[in-house]
Amino acid sequence: MAVPKKKTSQARRDKRRSSTWKLKTPSLVKCPNPNCGALIRPHHVCPECGMYDGKVIVTVNKD
């Protein structure tokens, strides 16, 4: 049975693992409302105008 001859250092171990756990940036799309056009996450309600799928879902206060 194979046994490691030396202990793997924490730096070497962490360098090997660093590329596997990188987070990806979320994709953004333009709001389909022609008056808004804000960047939003896909399949989410727009925080600027409150619309989703062409319908007003949330009323947004403009303060």
Contacts in CASP RR format, 6 or more apart in sequence:
PFRMAT RR
TARGET T0000
AUTHOR 0000-0000-0000
METHOD contacts of the structure
MODEL  1
MAVPKKKTSQARRDKRRSSTWKLKTPSLVKCPNPNCGALIRPHHVCPECG
MYDGKVIVTVNKD
26 41 0 8 1.000
27 41 0 8 1.000
27 42 0 8 1.000
28 39 0 8 1.000
28 40 0 8 1.000
28 41 0 8 1.000
29 39 0 8 1.000
29 40 0 8 1.000
29 41 0 8 1.000
29 42 0 8 1.000
30 37 0 8 1.000
30 38 0 8 1.000
30 39 0 8 1.000
30 40 0 8 1.000
31 37 0 8 1.000
31 38 0 8 1.000
31 39 0 8 1.000
31 40 0 8 1.000
31 46 0 8 1.000
31 48 0 8 1.000
31 49 0 8 1.000
31 51 0 8 1.000
32 51 0 8 1.000
32 54 0 8 1.000
33 46 0 8 1.000
33 49 0 8 1.000
33 51 0 8 1.000
33 54 0 8 1.000
35 49 0 8 1.000
36 46 0 8 1.000
36 48 0 8 1.000
36 49 0 8 1.000
36 51 0 8 1.000
37 48 0 8 1.000
38 46 0 8 1.000
38 47 0 8 1.000
38 48 0 8 1.000
38 49 0 8 1.000
40 46 0 8 1.000
40 47 0 8 1.000
40 48 0 8 1.000
44 52 0 8 1.000
45 51 0 8 1.000
45 52 0 8 1.000
45 57 0 8 1.000
45 58 0 8 1.000
46 52 0 8 1.000
47 60 0 8 1.000
48 60 0 8 1.000
49 56 0 8 1.000
49 60 0 8 1.000
50 56 0 8 1.000
50 57 0 8 1.000
50 58 0 8 1.000
50 59 0 8 1.000
50 60 0 8 1.000
51 57 0 8 1.000
END
